[in-house]
Amino acid sequence: METKSPKLDTLSGMLSDLINGAVEVLDISPHLYEIAVARYEEVGAWLADNGGINWRIYPQGSFLLGTVVRPDRPTGEYDIDSVCWLPLAKESISQEDLKGRVGDHLAAYRRWKIGQGHTDGPLRIESKRRCWQLVYTGFHLDVLPAIADVDYPPTGILLTDKDLVKWQHSNPRGYAKWFREQAKPRRALEAKGHPSVADVPAWPVRTTLQRIVQVLKWHKMIMFGDDPDNRPPSILVTTLAAHAYQDEVDLFTAMRQVLDGMPRFITQHDGTWWVPNPAHEEENFTDKWKEYPERREAFYRWFDEIRRLVDELAAMEGKGYRQVFARLIESFDRKAMHTSAERVAARIGESSGDLRLGRTGRLSPTATGPRTGGHTFYGQHPAPRG
């Protein structure tokens, strides 16, 4: 899954190639991807065949958007998110009954797998805030019960909330369409399989926007490795990045433009911070910031850190390859960066430890000294639009 490499004789080109190559390493392996998709399709087919007429199952989240990133810990799991849509009016069913109905069928599916002697079924099924989670080795499948939101046709949905009281608004299919338009994907996808189970898209080529989102998710995952509760939500980061993206092909240049533009899309309405779902204005991706101000503080702490890193890298024209590389591994996974550097070195026929980006912009084999220079944090943020 490679994007086209930029020229390596410029700082931006070298950074683009190194970062892109590292994120490539962090993509889900084809083998695990195939297993996860196969489990999703099997669970979806079971629900479609046994749940009721016109039930629909479709993916959402990073598998749908093509922005999956490997978990930051060896014990971490990939997650594949899906929606189980029932053709019911909200007046005809309670949230509790909706979640219970889907959960009963998932439990029946697991019993069937065990009864048939299959060892590839879910290890367990857990009830989460809005969904049911099927836990497998290496990944988990989240199934989100939903019904139609008649006020937002054709793809708006209503979800259960954690207290099973107030219906929540969403539109994952509408969001995915918006994201694809922002990302300008390079190929159409073919439909196949069960008629009631929508395919998980395959992304043989990542667009620049997809790579940017993966880099941002990777960085925040590492930064908040010990504080997952305050880790900025991926949907928030993805939305802001997609809004700010300007169709720049060079990955590093595009990252700088995106980070410059992201704060402009955070607004305030009547004292509430607001980043709406572009496909459903009533879904707010910063709805918890007022109740939990520490989450807003965590977002800007992360944002300052990634913007500072990118600005420092941009100022390293004429610095040695080792210095540039050392700065990258301060903030990113060392193993992934080393793998990427070896690939770059192999392509240009040099040892990765001896590459240097000269002041003329050309890469040449030269020894380099230690990295110098301090860190500057961004303390001020643009005033929100309201």
Beta strands, then each sheet from edge to edge (+ up, - down):
strand 1: 56-60
strand 2: 78-86
strand 3: 124-127
strand 4: 132-136
strand 5: 139-148
strand 6: 157-159
strand 7: 168-170
strand 8: 267-269
strand 9: 272-274
strand 10: 276-277
strand 11: 280-284
strand 12: 355-357
strand 13: 363-365
sheet 1: 1+ 2- 5- 4+ 3-
sheet 2: 1+ 2- 5- 6+ 7-
sheet 3: 8+ 9-
sheet 4: 10+ 11-
sheet 5: 12+ 13-
end
